[in-house]
């Protein structure tokens, strides 16, 4: 029985391999001349925003805590449709919100020990803030496929078994605008890309949920 099944399995594997390729690249970061906060390319996230889902997405539960007037972790990668919990572990009030067009929400004031959650229904980058504490900045990146990774310290990254086609590669980090470019993956071939992102001194500046500036607290 095992011998009889081996041929079809090998053929299926060969067919799957024939419909995929590889993508490798290198990310470089242009930092500000004074006061840069960038430690290296490994802080960035590179992903194919519109490639098919081939399985292997992150699994929950997903949680972004409020502790020490910070979001922990400050970067969370979740699949489309995931529910993220936002427990308040501080002894003070928080008001978690996002005005992102991808997933807009406002959790209102919640006290220590409260645990509220949000469902992230659409893919994209979602900045998360607290309406009371301006230093609280987090990001939820919602992905629809398993092709995402942090570059190595030298900036290199790669994806294997990528379905053939033309997709959009996004390079993002919390210190500037994301870079987006089209890449084409051919069957049995390796595509090469170079990506550059630029640090902005004003990247972490933001307003309250009503558009007003933060005051003292």
C-alpha positions as CSV (number, residue, x, y, z in Angstrom):
1,X,0.0,0.0,0.0
2,X,2.8,2.4,0.9
3,X,4.6,1.7,-2.4
4,X,1.4,2.3,-4.4
5,X,0.8,5.7,-2.9
6,X,4.4,6.9,-3.3
7,X,4.1,7.7,-7.0
8,X,1.0,10.0,-6.7
9,X,2.5,11.7,-3.7
10,X,5.8,12.5,-5.5
11,X,3.8,13.8,-8.5
12,X,1.7,16.0,-6.3
13,X,4.8,17.4,-4.6
14,X,6.5,18.1,-8.0
15,X,3.4,19.8,-9.3
16,X,3.2,22.0,-6.2
17,X,6.9,22.9,-6.5
18,X,6.4,23.8,-10.2
19,X,3.8,26.4,-9.2
20,X,6.0,28.2,-6.7
21,X,9.2,30.2,-6.6
22,X,11.5,32.0,-4.1
23,X,11.9,35.6,-3.2
24,X,15.0,37.1,-1.5
25,X,16.0,40.6,-0.9
26,X,17.9,43.1,1.1
27,X,16.5,46.0,3.2
28,X,18.4,49.1,3.9
29,X,17.4,51.9,6.3
30,X,18.2,55.6,5.8
31,X,18.4,57.1,9.3
32,X,18.1,60.7,10.4
33,X,21.5,62.4,11.0
34,X,20.8,63.3,14.6
35,X,19.0,61.3,17.3
36,X,18.2,58.2,15.3
37,X,16.2,55.5,17.2
38,X,16.8,52.7,14.6
39,X,18.9,49.8,16.0
40,X,19.0,47.9,12.7
41,X,17.0,46.4,9.8
42,X,15.8,43.6,12.0
43,X,13.3,46.0,13.6
44,X,11.5,46.2,10.3
45,X,8.8,43.8,9.0
46,X,8.7,42.7,5.4
47,X,5.6,41.0,4.0
48,X,3.7,40.3,0.8
49,X,0.4,42.0,1.4
50,X,-1.6,40.4,-1.4
51,X,-0.1,36.9,-1.9
52,X,-2.5,33.9,-1.5
53,X,-2.9,32.2,1.9
54,X,-0.9,28.9,1.8
55,X,-1.4,28.2,5.5
56,X,0.8,28.5,8.5
57,X,-0.6,31.8,9.8
58,X,0.0,32.8,13.5
59,X,-2.4,31.2,16.0
60,X,-3.8,32.8,19.1
61,X,-4.7,33.7,21.7
62,X,-3.4,37.2,20.9
63,X,-2.8,39.8,23.6
64,X,-1.4,43.4,23.8
65,X,-1.1,44.4,27.5
66,X,-1.1,47.8,28.9
67,X,1.6,47.9,31.6
68,X,4.0,50.6,32.8
69,X,2.2,53.1,30.5
70,X,3.4,51.0,27.5
71,X,1.9,48.4,25.1
72,X,3.5,45.0,25.6
73,X,4.3,43.8,23.0
74,X,4.4,47.0,21.0
75,X,4.2,44.9,17.8
76,X,1.8,42.1,17.3
77,X,1.3,40.1,14.0
78,X,-2.1,38.5,13.7
79,X,-4.1,36.8,10.9
80,X,-7.2,38.4,9.3
81,X,-10.2,37.9,11.6
82,X,-8.1,37.5,14.8
83,X,-9.4,38.8,18.1
84,X,-6.8,40.7,20.2
85,X,-7.3,41.2,23.9
86,X,-6.1,44.5,25.5
87,X,-5.9,43.9,29.3
88,X,-5.1,46.9,31.5
89,X,-2.4,45.8,34.0
90,X,-1.7,49.3,35.3
91,X,-3.4,50.8,38.3
92,X,-4.6,53.8,36.2
93,X,-7.1,54.3,33.5
94,X,-6.4,53.8,29.8
95,X,-8.3,54.4,26.6
96,X,-7.0,52.3,23.8
97,X,-8.0,53.4,20.3
98,X,-7.0,53.5,16.6
99,X,-8.1,55.8,13.8
100,X,-6.6,53.6,11.1
101,X,-8.8,53.2,8.1
102,X,-7.9,49.5,8.1
103,X,-9.5,48.8,11.6
104,X,-10.9,51.8,13.5
105,X,-12.0,51.3,17.1
106,X,-12.3,53.0,20.5
107,X,-12.3,50.9,23.6
108,X,-13.3,53.8,25.9
109,X,-12.0,54.3,29.4
110,X,-11.1,51.0,31.2
111,X,-9.7,50.6,34.7
112,X,-7.1,48.2,36.1
113,X,-8.0,44.6,35.6
114,X,-10.3,45.3,32.7
115,X,-9.8,43.2,29.6
116,X,-11.4,44.3,26.4
117,X,-10.9,42.9,22.9
118,X,-11.0,43.9,19.2
119,X,-11.5,41.8,16.1
120,X,-9.2,42.8,13.2
121,X,-11.2,42.0,10.1
122,X,-9.1,43.6,7.4
123,X,-5.4,43.2,6.5
124,X,-3.0,46.1,7.0
125,X,-1.0,48.1,9.5
126,X,-2.9,49.4,12.5
127,X,-1.3,51.9,14.8
128,X,-2.6,51.7,18.4
129,X,-2.6,54.5,20.9
130,X,-3.9,55.5,24.3
131,X,-6.0,58.6,24.5
132,X,-4.5,59.6,27.8
133,X,-0.8,58.7,27.5
134,X,0.9,59.9,24.3
135,X,4.0,57.7,24.9
136,X,1.9,54.6,24.5
137,X,2.3,53.5,20.8
138,X,1.8,50.0,19.5
139,X,1.1,48.4,16.2
140,X,-1.0,45.4,15.1
141,X,-0.1,44.1,11.6
142,X,-2.9,42.0,10.2
143,X,-1.7,39.5,7.6
144,X,-3.6,37.3,5.1
145,X,-0.7,34.9,4.3
146,X,2.4,33.4,5.9
147,X,4.9,35.5,3.9
148,X,6.1,37.9,6.5
149,X,9.5,38.1,8.3
150,X,11.9,40.4,10.1
151,X,15.1,40.9,8.1
152,X,18.4,39.7,9.5
153,X,20.8,42.3,11.0
154,X,22.5,42.6,7.7
155,X,19.1,43.4,6.1
156,X,18.7,40.2,4.1
157,X,15.4,38.3,4.0
158,X,13.8,35.5,2.0
159,X,10.5,33.7,1.3
160,X,10.3,30.1,0.0
161,X,7.4,28.3,-1.7
162,X,5.8,31.5,-2.9
163,X,2.9,31.0,-5.3
164,X,3.7,32.4,-8.8
165,X,2.4,35.8,-9.7
166,X,2.9,39.5,-9.1
167,X,2.4,40.7,-5.6
168,X,3.2,43.8,-3.5
169,X,6.0,43.7,-1.1
170,X,5.7,46.0,1.9
171,X,8.6,47.0,4.2
172,X,7.4,48.7,7.4
173,X,9.0,49.9,10.7
174,X,7.6,52.2,13.4
175,X,10.0,55.1,12.6
176,X,8.8,56.1,9.2
177,X,6.5,55.5,6.3
178,X,6.3,52.0,4.8
179,X,7.8,51.2,1.4
180,X,5.7,49.3,-1.2
181,X,6.8,47.8,-4.5
182,X,5.6,45.2,-7.0
183,X,7.5,41.9,-7.2
184,X,7.0,39.0,-9.7
185,X,7.6,35.4,-8.7
186,X,8.1,32.9,-11.5
187,X,7.8,29.1,-11.1
188,X,11.1,27.5,-10.1
189,X,12.9,30.8,-10.1
190,X,14.3,33.1,-7.4
191,X,13.3,36.8,-7.6
192,X,15.7,39.4,-6.1
193,X,14.6,42.7,-4.7
194,X,16.2,45.7,-2.9
195,X,14.1,47.7,-0.5
196,X,14.8,51.1,1.2
197,X,12.9,52.7,4.0
198,X,13.6,56.1,5.5
199,X,13.4,57.1,9.2
200,X,11.4,60.2,10.0
201,X,12.0,62.3,13.1
202,X,8.2,62.9,13.5
203,X,7.1,59.3,13.0
204,X,5.9,58.7,16.6
205,X,3.9,62.0,16.8
206,X,0.2,61.6,16.9
207,X,-3.0,63.2,18.1
208,X,-5.8,62.1,20.4
209,X,-8.8,60.3,19.0
210,X,-10.7,63.6,18.4
211,X,-7.7,65.2,16.6
212,X,-6.7,67.4,19.5
213,X,-3.2,67.6,21.0
214,X,-2.3,65.8,24.2
215,X,-2.1,67.9,27.3
216,X,-0.3,67.2,30.6
217,X,-1.4,64.3,32.7
